[in-house]
Each structure stands twice: as C-alpha cells, then as structure tokens.
Amino acid sequence: MNNAGSPGPGKLFSALLLSAFILASSPLQAKKIYTLKFATLAPAGTTWVNMLQDWADEVRRESQGRLLFKIYPGGVQGDEPEVLKKIRFGQLQGGAFTGYGIGQIYSPTRVLELPFLFHNIEEIDYVRKQFMPDIEQGYRDNGYELIGWMEVGFVYFFSQQPIQSLGDLQHRRIWNWQGDPMGTAFFDASGLSPIPLSIIDVYTSLSTGLIDTVYAPPLGAIAMQWFTKTRYITDVPMANGIGSLVVSRRFYQDLPQDLQKLLKRTGEATGERLIAATRHDNIEALEILQQRGMQLVKGDEDLESGEVENIRIRAGEYLMSTGYIPKAVIDKVNHWLQEYRAGKMQAPVNVAE
C-alpha cells in the first residue's frame, strides 16, 4: 500500500505536541472556575445578605470570573450545625456564622459573648484585637479559615410581657437556641429554665405560644420577623453577639495563591463594613421598633447592679467546668479588659468632646 500521503511518525508527533500546546494555552483551558457555596441564616434582602452579595460581586469581578459565590440565605441550608456538617462533607464550602456556629468551630472564641461582659463597643474592639491571632489559629487548627470578622450586635430580650427584673424572667417561656452551651450557661447561672428550640422554629413557636420571650439584636428581631410576635424590649443588653465569615481550610488551600489573597483581603474588608453597618442599623432598628409601637422597658436594680456580674461569673465557671472555654482564655480577656479600663481612666479628658 502506498503511504506517501500519510504523515510520518515524526510529523504526527509534532502535530500532537502542537495541538496540546494550543489547548494548554487556550484561555478556556487555563481558566479554572472555583465555586464557593456559602450559607447564612440571614434572610434575603437584609443588610447582611446584601453586603455578602456585594462581596461576591467584588470577588467575581477582581478574579475575572475565576472565583464565584453561590449564596444560600434565610437558613435554606439548615441551622448552623447543619451547615457546618455540610461543609465538612464538601456540600458547602463556607458560611456566615453567629456565636453558636463559631462555638463548634473554635469554642474559646465565645468568651467574647459572656453575658454582661462589655460596657461599650470600644471595649469590644480592644479585646477582640488582642484575641484575634488566637482566634485565627484556632480556626485553622480545626479545619477552617477565618476570612472576615463581623458581629450581630448587642442582644436584648424581646417579650410578650414586660421584663423589668430577673424575677420577671422566671415567669416567662424563654427560648434557648437548642444545643447552645453559651445560652445554657447564661440560663443556668440565672436560675432559669428555657425552652430549647432550633432557631428555624422560633417564629412558629412564638405564634403558637410555646414561647413568649426571645433574645436577639434589634436588627435580627426585624430580619427574623420576631418583633411581630412580641411587644416589649428590655433595655439592658445581655451580651454582644459575634459573627464571622468562614470557609473550609481544605477549600481555601486548594485555591491558587492569588485567589487566596483576594478572598482574604476582600473578606476582611467586608467584615469591617458589616460591623460598621450592623452597629448603625441596630441603633436605627431599635428606633424603628419603638416607632412601630414596641415599648422599651427599663430594667430594675437587679438588672443594673452587681447581680449581673454574679451571673457572668457563674456562667464563666460553668463554661470552664465543661471545657468549652478554658480558664486561661477567660483570664486573658479579663486582663485585657482591666488594661483597657485602667488606660481609659488615666487618659486626659477632652472637654470638647
């Protein structure tokens, strides 16, 4: 048979090599797409979800479409423990978590949510700054990467009857986030017996009368529509709710270095914007709730006195005894607080402020 028209082995090999080179050089071949499936309890349309979408748009634009978000708002992927389970199994890659979920990532972080710990946001910012290196390493050690820090804000009691004292709380059917050690510690320290429920069941349970009292930041009470089932807000915040933007360590490490840096840089900036927006919107939300007829109830002396300090101490002792928050962590936070308060007292007063 005449093979004169067929390419020789050398030419065939060269053609294959050229084809492989062209394919490898093709933009379609080189542009690998990474998808970050990201869940949050925050409902669509809220400040939190809107800012998460802004973050997603920023990352998509700066990565030229190489890193894309798929955001699941409103608890559609389940409560925070369920979201973490899905992250571990690779069904999701990240989420925005409140303290409850954070406690399952690195529980010592929740020292920042001890009841009645902080007097103002300046104290919160100072202590968090000192504690942040430990938090970031704790996340990594447990298989997660902290991408950005946020908070849900000061947490108040919302109730169907006015609450002015700890005694009033004893007569209320109070919700506790099911399985949450911090909530359990607070209620145990206060001598209260709450009703444990998933956060997803709270609205229905308020409607049926199973519970008549919940705790949330003002913005959260609006976002979850709990304010429509309550009439009173006790004006003494019980704690400052924390939050964070998290991805699995495995997903993060699989990203090219430029995308890791992009995700981290934009995530940190988004967290800062979320903190600023949340603080502003919580103040505004408290005013809106009162305009809509909710009554702000002033706490009696036992909610303003040393009794709340005793509750904080007892809650801390409970959490230390269970190993949820080590004593060394509580001691460090107390030291930073004393350090900040001492420095503030010694600072000269600017009468123009």
NUMIMI-677914 format. One line per field, with one value per residue (C-alpha): residue in three letters; x, z, y. Coordinates in pm, 1 decimal, decimal comma. Layout:
N
residuo: ala  ...
X: X  ...
Z: Z  ...
Y: Y  ...
***
This chain:
353
residuo: met  asn  asn  ala  gly  ser  pro  gly  pro  gly  lys  leu  phe  ser  ala  leu  leu  leu  ser  ala  phe  ile  leu  ala  ser  ser  pro  leu  gln  ala  lys  lys  ile  tyr  thr  leu  lys  phe  ala  thr  leu  ala  pro  ala  gly  thr  thr  trp  val  asn  met  leu  gln  asp  trp  ala  asp  glu  val  arg  arg  glu  ser  gln  gly  arg  leu  leu  phe  lys  ile  tyr  pro  gly  gly  val  gln  gly  asp  glu  pro  glu  val  leu  lys  lys  ile  arg  phe  gly  gln  leu  gln  gly  gly  ala  phe  thr  gly  tyr  gly  ile  gly  gln  ile  tyr  ser  pro  thr  arg  val  leu  glu  leu  pro  phe  leu  phe  his  asn  ile  glu  glu  ile  asp  tyr  val  arg  lys  gln  phe  met  pro  asp  ile  glu  gln  gly  tyr  arg  asp  asn  gly  tyr  glu  leu  ile  gly  trp  met  glu  val  gly  phe  val  tyr  phe  phe  ser  gln  gln  pro  ile  gln  ser  leu  gly  asp  leu  gln  his  arg  arg  ile  trp  asn  trp  gln  gly  asp  pro  met  gly  thr  ala  phe  phe  asp  ala  ser  gly  leu  ser  pro  ile  pro  leu  ser  ile  ile  asp  val  tyr  thr  ser  leu  ser  thr  gly  leu  ile  asp  thr  val  tyr  ala  pro  pro  leu  gly  ala  ile  ala  met  gln  trp  phe  thr  lys  thr  arg  tyr  ile  thr  asp  val  pro  met  ala  asn  gly  ile  gly  ser  leu  val  val  ser  arg  arg  phe  tyr  gln  asp  leu  pro  gln  asp  leu  gln  lys  leu  leu  lys  arg  thr  gly  glu  ala  thr  gly  glu  arg  leu  ile  ala  ala  thr  arg  his  asp  asn  ile  glu  ala  leu  glu  ile  leu  gln  gln  arg  gly  met  gln  leu  val  lys  gly  asp  glu  asp  leu  glu  ser  gly  glu  val  glu  asn  ile  arg  ile  arg  ala  gly  glu  tyr  leu  met  ser  thr  gly  tyr  ile  pro  lys  ala  val  ile  asp  lys  val  asn  his  trp  leu  gln  glu  tyr  arg  ala  gly  lys  met  gln  ala  pro  val  asn  val  ala  glu
X: 0,0  125,8  170,6  313,8  15,6  29,2  237,4  540,1  565,9  780,5  535,2  240,6  414,9  492,4  129,7  6,4  253,9  140,7  -224,9  -154,7  32,2  -253,1  -506,6  -294,6  -250,5  -618,7  -793,8  -1075,5  -832,6  -629,7  -927,6  -1031,4  -1350,3  -1381,6  -1727,7  -1778,4  -2116,2  -2185,4  -2477,5  -2624,0  -2926,0  -2980,5  -3285,9  -3255,9  -3286,7  -3125,8  -2817,0  -2607,7  -2708,7  -2687,4  -2330,8  -2241,4  -2369,3  -2157,7  -1858,5  -1941,4  -1967,9  -1633,9  -1457,9  -1609,9  -1502,9  -1147,9  -1089,0  -1221,2  -1478,7  -1236,6  -1391,5  -1769,6  -2007,1  -2337,2  -2508,6  -2782,2  -2968,9  -3250,5  -3142,1  -3233,2  -2929,0  -3041,2  -2940,7  -2573,4  -2478,4  -2627,7  -2434,1  -2109,1  -2186,9  -2237,4  -1907,6  -1728,2  -1879,6  -1792,8  -2154,2  -2086,5  -1756,8  -1835,0  -2082,9  -2154,6  -2185,8  -2308,8  -2165,0  -2344,3  -2176,4  -1846,5  -1857,1  -1849,8  -1550,2  -1339,5  -1533,5  -1289,8  -1387,4  -1718,3  -1555,7  -1645,0  -2012,8  -2000,3  -2312,6  -2276,5  -1903,1  -1858,4  -1968,3  -1931,7  -1811,2  -1468,3  -1401,2  -1524,7  -1290,3  -989,6  -1027,1  -1106,0  -792,2  -578,0  -753,2  -766,6  -435,9  -553,1  -892,0  -744,1  -508,8  -787,7  -999,6  -711,1  -634,2  -994,1  -1012,5  -1146,5  -1012,4  -1139,2  -1197,5  -1366,2  -1492,6  -1838,6  -2090,2  -2465,5  -2459,3  -2588,5  -2855,3  -3177,2  -3480,7  -3793,8  -4106,5  -4484,8  -4496,3  -4270,7  -3948,2  -3801,3  -3616,5  -3460,9  -3772,8  -3988,0  -3773,4  -3857,0  -4221,2  -4154,9  -4138,0  -3793,1  -3637,0  -3286,4  -3104,6  -3110,3  -2770,2  -2604,9  -2363,5  -2347,3  -2723,0  -2728,8  -2455,4  -2646,4  -2977,5  -2817,2  -2633,8  -2959,0  -3163,9  -3392,7  -3541,7  -3569,9  -3732,3  -3470,4  -3559,5  -3382,3  -3364,6  -3567,4  -3862,3  -3868,5  -4118,0  -4373,0  -4325,5  -4389,0  -4706,0  -4836,9  -4743,7  -4488,5  -4251,1  -4317,8  -3965,8  -3662,7  -3323,6  -3175,5  -3016,9  -3279,0  -3174,3  -3204,8  -3551,6  -3663,4  -3487,8  -3642,5  -3979,7  -3981,0  -4074,4  -4420,7  -4490,4  -4353,8  -4438,9  -4157,4  -3780,1  -3580,5  -3326,9  -3038,3  -2827,0  -2736,4  -2435,0  -2270,1  -2331,7  -2030,5  -2008,3  -1757,6  -1716,6  -1564,3  -1455,1  -1322,5  -945,1  -940,6  -1123,7  -902,7  -579,3  -697,5  -728,9  -435,5  -240,3  -371,4  -729,7  -646,9  -513,4  -812,7  -1063,8  -885,7  -839,3  -1195,3  -1336,3  -1160,0  -1285,0  -1638,6  -1626,4  -1526,1  -1808,8  -2051,6  -1950,8  -1997,7  -2330,1  -2458,8  -2382,5  -2550,1  -2850,1  -2904,7  -2937,0  -3173,0  -3368,3  -3422,9  -3574,4  -3790,7  -3923,6  -4031,2  -4192,9  -4391,6  -4530,2  -4285,1  -4212,8  -3859,9  -3871,3  -3616,9  -3461,1  -3486,7  -3187,8  -3107,6  -3050,3  -2831,6  -2643,5  -2382,7  -2621,3  -2545,8  -2177,2  -2251,8  -2435,7  -2133,7  -1900,7  -2124,3  -2169,3  -1791,6  -1740,6  -1993,8  -1820,0  -1480,0  -1608,0  -1732,5  -1411,0  -1597,1  -1385,2  -1053,6  -980,6  -664,1  -875,4  -1114,8  -819,2  -661,9  -982,3  -1027,5  -668,7  -723,4  -1043,6  -875,3  -586,4  -821,8  -1032,7  -726,1  -580,8  -907,7  -937,6  -583,6  -630,5  -684,3  -1043,0  -1109,3  -1384,5  -1452,0  -1585,7
Z: 0,0  -84,0  233,6  52,6  150,0  519,8  766,9  912,9  1283,5  1347,5  1183,3  1363,0  1699,3  1623,8  1529,7  1853,4  2053,7  1880,6  1947,2  2314,5  2341,5  2179,2  2412,5  2718,6  2610,2  2542,4  2785,2  2822,6  2931,0  3167,5  3338,6  3610,8  3788,6  4166,9  4325,2  4688,0  4812,4  5108,5  5356,3  5610,1  5838,3  5742,9  5518,0  5164,3  5142,1  5480,4  5531,0  5589,6  5272,8  5059,3  5173,7  5119,0  4763,0  4719,2  4836,4  4590,7  4306,2  4402,6  4408,8  4076,8  3914,8  4054,4  3984,1  3628,0  3694,4  3835,7  4187,2  4208,3  4505,6  4535,7  4839,2  5027,5  5254,7  5503,8  5656,1  5343,5  5408,1  5768,0  6112,6  6174,1  6297,4  5976,9  5764,3  5936,5  5874,7  5504,9  5494,1  5645,4  5377,1  5097,6  5007,9  5108,9  5132,1  5373,9  5564,3  5779,3  6136,8  6465,2  6800,1  6807,7  6490,0  6590,4  6910,7  6703,6  6508,5  6796,3  7121,6  7316,0  7076,1  7258,1  7561,7  7372,1  7427,7  7804,4  7949,9  8070,6  7989,9  7792,6  7876,5  7528,4  7174,7  7241,2  7492,9  7243,6  6972,1  7202,6  7343,8  7005,2  6854,7  7126,2  7090,9  6710,8  6647,8  6881,4  6708,7  6359,6  6463,6  6645,5  6329,3  6123,1  6375,7  6342,9  5964,0  5885,1  5761,6  5915,1  5619,0  5792,4  6135,2  6193,8  6474,8  6516,3  6792,9  7143,5  7231,2  7408,7  7539,1  7323,9  7508,7  7502,4  7862,1  8012,3  8175,1  8432,0  8659,6  8684,1  8874,5  8574,4  8358,4  8582,6  8475,9  8104,5  7847,5  7713,4  7401,1  7413,8  7093,7  7108,4  7190,4  7254,0  7551,5  7591,7  7625,5  7864,6  8073,9  8093,6  8189,0  8436,6  8600,1  8615,1  8762,0  8458,0  8267,9  7898,8  7615,1  7367,9  7000,9  6668,6  6554,7  6249,8  6477,7  6681,6  6475,8  6469,0  6840,3  6920,1  6711,1  6890,8  7239,9  7305,3  7390,1  7469,5  7505,5  7275,7  7265,7  6961,8  6840,5  6714,5  6353,5  6397,6  6551,7  6244,0  5996,6  6151,7  6199,9  6571,7  6657,6  6505,8  6781,4  7076,0  7233,0  7472,3  7463,8  7785,9  7758,6  7927,6  7668,5  7791,3  7561,2  7237,4  6960,3  6747,2  6391,2  6126,8  5758,6  5727,8  5459,5  5495,3  5522,2  5250,1  5003,0  5090,8  5045,0  4710,2  4571,5  4381,8  4597,0  4416,2  4485,1  4849,5  4889,3  4707,4  4920,1  5243,2  5157,2  5040,7  5322,4  5589,0  5430,8  5406,2  5774,4  5868,8  5659,0  5814,6  6166,4  6085,6  5909,3  6179,6  6457,5  6270,1  6165,8  6514,9  6656,7  6375,9  6416,1  6786,8  6699,1  6423,8  6658,0  6907,4  6630,9  6542,4  6894,1  7078,9  7431,9  7568,2  7927,9  8176,9  8392,6  8771,2  9002,5  8983,4  8607,7  8665,5  8976,1  9087,7  9033,3  8661,8  8749,1  8952,5  8654,0  8432,2  8683,9  8728,6  8352,7  8308,4  8577,4  8406,9  8069,4  8224,7  8402,4  8073,2  7888,1  7643,2  7733,2  7915,1  8230,3  8069,6  7796,5  8045,0  8249,6  7940,1  7845,7  8199,9  8191,3  7859,9  7991,2  8307,5  8096,9  7870,3  8154,2  8351,5  8048,1  7976,0  8332,7  8321,6  7986,4  7997,4  7942,7  7631,6  7741,2  7379,3  7304,9
Y: 0,0  349,0  562,6  862,4  1080,1  989,8  1191,0  1017,8  934,8  1240,5  1476,3  1314,0  1352,8  1717,9  1782,6  1625,5  1832,0  2149,1  2067,0  2002,1  2330,4  2521,4  2361,4  2429,2  2790,6  2840,2  3081,0  2830,4  2561,1  2781,3  2944,2  2702,7  2810,0  2777,5  2794,3  2891,9  2769,0  2996,5  2973,5  3215,8  3232,2  3595,9  3637,2  3769,6  4147,2  4216,5  4430,5  4118,7  3935,6  4248,9  4306,5  3941,5  3977,4  4290,2  4086,0  3808,3  4058,8  4214,1  3877,3  3769,9  4094,7  4101,6  3731,8  3777,4  3508,4  3251,0  3256,8  3259,7  3262,7  3082,2  3234,5  3047,6  3294,3  3251,3  2921,5  2723,3  2501,3  2443,4  2564,3  2643,4  2292,8  2150,2  2399,5  2302,6  1937,2  2010,2  2199,0  1900,3  1674,8  1918,4  2002,5  2364,8  2549,3  2829,5  3039,3  3342,8  3221,0  3362,5  3264,8  2929,9  2808,3  2968,5  2766,0  2447,6  2576,4  2710,1  2740,8  2967,3  3247,3  3271,4  3424,6  3743,6  3658,6  3613,1  3779,5  4136,3  4137,8  4460,0  4812,0  4958,3  4887,0  5038,5  4761,5  4503,6  4630,0  4645,2  4295,0  4140,9  4293,9  4134,5  3799,7  3779,2  3593,3  3313,9  3301,7  3275,7  2996,5  2814,9  2816,4  2677,8  2406,0  2287,5  2283,2  2632,1  2963,6  3286,6  3517,3  3811,2  3911,0  4051,5  4077,4  4066,0  4327,6  4376,4  4119,3  4216,6  4028,1  4062,4  3953,0  3945,5  4071,6  4342,3  4221,7  4458,2  4217,6  3875,0  3772,6  3860,3  3632,1  3337,0  3361,7  3372,2  3092,3  3179,7  3038,9  2895,4  2803,9  2424,6  2278,5  2615,7  2592,7  2971,8  3001,4  2707,7  2871,7  3201,2  3045,2  2807,1  3097,2  3294,4  3007,7  2997,3  2702,8  2794,7  2603,3  2472,5  2508,8  2537,4  2899,5  2799,0  2706,6  3028,9  3230,2  2949,0  2883,5  3249,5  3229,2  2919,3  3039,1  2766,7  3052,5  3417,5  3556,4  3552,8  3722,1  3893,5  4215,5  4463,9  4410,7  4035,6  4065,0  4255,9  4026,4  3714,3  3890,4  3802,7  4160,2  4099,7  3845,0  4045,7  4380,9  4469,7  4514,4  4508,2  4787,7  4601,0  4413,7  4066,0  4013,7  4118,8  3868,4  3777,4  3651,2  3552,3  3473,7  3127,4  2882,6  2532,3  2515,3  2249,5  2473,6  2769,4  2577,1  2438,6  2791,1  2940,7  3184,8  3491,3  3382,9  3307,4  3660,3  3806,9  3616,7  3708,4  4076,4  4130,9  3916,2  4120,3  4441,8  4302,2  4206,8  4560,9  4703,9  4456,6  4560,8  4929,8  4871,2  4636,9  4882,7  5165,8  4957,8  4813,8  5165,1  5257,3  4931,8  4998,8  5335,7  5184,9  4916,4  5180,9  5383,5  5072,2  5052,0  4830,5  4950,7  4982,2  4860,2  4993,5  4723,4  4733,9  4745,7  4375,3  4412,5  4715,2  4606,5  4357,0  4065,4  4065,8  4046,2  3733,9  3585,0  3649,5  3485,4  3181,5  3143,8  3158,2  2894,2  2666,9  2703,3  2639,3  2328,0  2182,7  2269,7  2490,1  2793,8  2735,1  2933,2  3071,7  3235,4  3395,8  3518,2  3675,8  3854,0  3984,5  4110,9  4292,2  4447,2  4570,1  4700,0  4894,8  5033,4  5140,1  5316,1  5492,1  5616,7  5754,2  5925,1  6302,9  6414,5  6622,8  6859,8  6949,6  6601,2
***
